[in-house]
Amino acid sequence: MGLIFLIAFFSFLIGSIPSGYLIGKVKGIDLKSAGSGNIGASNAYRVLGKKEALLTLLFDMAKGFIVVLCVEKIPFAQNLKEILVPVSIVSVVLGHDFSIFLKFKGGKGVATTYGSILIYSNYAYIGLLLWLIILKITKYASLASLLSFSITVLLVLIFETSIKVKITFLILLCLMIIRHFSNIKRILEGKEHKIEGRV
């Protein structure tokens, strides 16, 4: 139990590193009070520019990827890894969503979610491809995130045999929906912000 708590704490701590916020600070801009107020890549694109948005996206994905990679590489027994890896995935996303460095405020968790499951499941690559396609067509980052991951989770529920994997993906989807409540409301009202320019 102590090991599970340690992995969860480590993952949450790494996830809490507010990449977009730090990149904005370097440019003299506080992302929490600019644009949509979100610290993720979408708001970084609107407020800071393409290069900064790409850096934010890569850093946020890297947080999830590195955490899970570390847990995967530590020589734990396989049955223990089957518990620790999902714990690390959910915890790193929670860290991003509720950063301890930003008084438990954070981003939407999309990039960190996808980064954390790249090693865990091949369905992550389908989700990323869908995200790019939907974003290209609609120009709505929130809609692309929610639709692509919902379809990914549906595929996991249908074709994945592991109950632990299914539960992990369902938890991640719930977190993503919770963090996108305001976006969902704006989408339904026709007031959601588009990603302007070429994507």
N, C-alpha and C positions, 0 to 999 in steps of 0.2 A: 504493500500500500504506500509506503514511504517513497518507493521508486516511481510509482505512478504520479504522486504529488510532485516529485522533483522534476520529472519530464514535463508535466503540465505547467509548472512554474517557469521553467526554462523556455518553453515554447511561447508562453504568454508574454514573457519579458522581451523575447526577440520580436514577436509580432507587434509589440507596443512601440517599437522604433518608428516614429512618424516621418517616413521618407519624404512625402510631399511637403509637409510642414517645414522640414529642415531645408529642403531645396528652395522653398519660397523665402525662407529667412535669409539664405545666402544672397538672394536677389533683392532683399529689403522689403519683402511682401509677406504679410501674414495671411495664409490661405484660409484660416478660420474666420476671417472677417472680410474676405474678398470673394466675389463671384457668388457661388452657391454656399460658400462656407465649408465645403467638404475638402478634405486633404488628399483626395485620390487623384488619379491621373486625368479624369474628365475635367475637374475644376482647374487642375494645373494647366491643362491645354487651353482653357478659356482665358485664364488669368496670366499665366507665365509664358506659354508658347509651346511649340511642338517638341523641342529638344528637352525641355524640363518635364513635359508630360511623359515622354518616352522614358526618361530616367526614373521618374516616379513609378511608372508601370513596371519597369525592370526590377527596381529595388523592392517593390512590394511583392512581386512574384518570387524574387530571390529569397525573401524572408521565409516564405512558406516552404520553398524547395529545399533550402539549406537545413532547416529544422528537421524536416522529415528524412532527408539524406543522412543527417547525423544519427538519428534514432535507428535508421535502417542499418547503418554501418557498425554500430556498437554491437559486439557479439553477445546479444541476449539470446535466450532460448526462443525458438520460433513461436511457441504458444504465448510467450510473454510479449513478443513483438506484435502479435496479432491484437494485443490490447494497447500497447504503448504507442504504436504508429497512429491509430485513430485518435488517441488522446492528444498526441502532438499536433495532429492536423486541426482538430477542433480548437485546441488551446491557442495555436498561433493565429488563427482567424479571429478568435475572441480578443486576443491582444491587439490586433489591428483595429477591430471595431470599437474597442473600449480601452484605448491606450492609457497606461498609468502615467505617462509623461504629459498627457493632455487632460488630466483630471477625468479620466475614464470616458473621454470623447474620442472619436476616431473616424475612420472612413467607412466605406460600404463593404469592404472585404472581398471584392470580386477578384482582383489580381492575386491577392494572397491565397484565396481559395483555390484558384486554378494552379498557382505555383505549388501549393502543398499537395495536390493530388496528382501531379505529373508522374511521380514515381509510383504512387499508390494504385493508379488505375489508368489503363489505356483510353478509357472513355473521356478522360480529361482532354485529350487531343481533339476528339470529336466536338467537345464543348467549345474549345477555343476557336476551331474552324467556324462553327455556327455563330459564335460571337462576332467574328470578323465579318461574316456574310451579312448578318442581320444589321450590324452597325453600318455597313456600307450602303445597305438598301434604305434603312430608316433614318439614319443619323441620330438616333436616340441611344445613348450609351446605357441608360438604365433599362430600357426595353430589351436591348441586345443581351445584357447581362442576365436579366430574369428569364427571358425566353430560352436562351442557349443553355443555361444551367438547368432549367426545368426539363427540357428535352433530354439533357444528359442524365439527369436523375431518373427519368422515365425509362431510358435505355438500361440503366443499372438495375432498376427494379425488375425489368423483364428478363434480362439476359445474365445478370450476375448471380452466381450461386451462393456467395458468402453473405450470411445475414449481417455480419459486422460491417462489411462494405456498404450494404444497403442502408443500414442505420446511420453510418457516418455521412453518407451523401444526403440523407433526409435531414439530418441535423444541420448540415451546411446550407441546404436549401431554406430551411426555416430561418436561419440567421440572416441569409441574404434577403429574404422577404421582409423580415423585421426592419433591417437597415434601409430598405427601399420603400417603406410605407409612404413617406412624403412624395416620392417619385411616382408611385402608383396612383396616388391621389391626383397629382398634376397630369398624369397621362390620361386618366379618366375625364378630367376637366378640360383637356386639350391645351394645357398650359406648360407642359414639360419643355425643358430647354434642349435644343438640338446641338449637336457638335457641328459647328460651322466649318466650312472649308473642306478640303479633301481628306478622306480617312482611308 
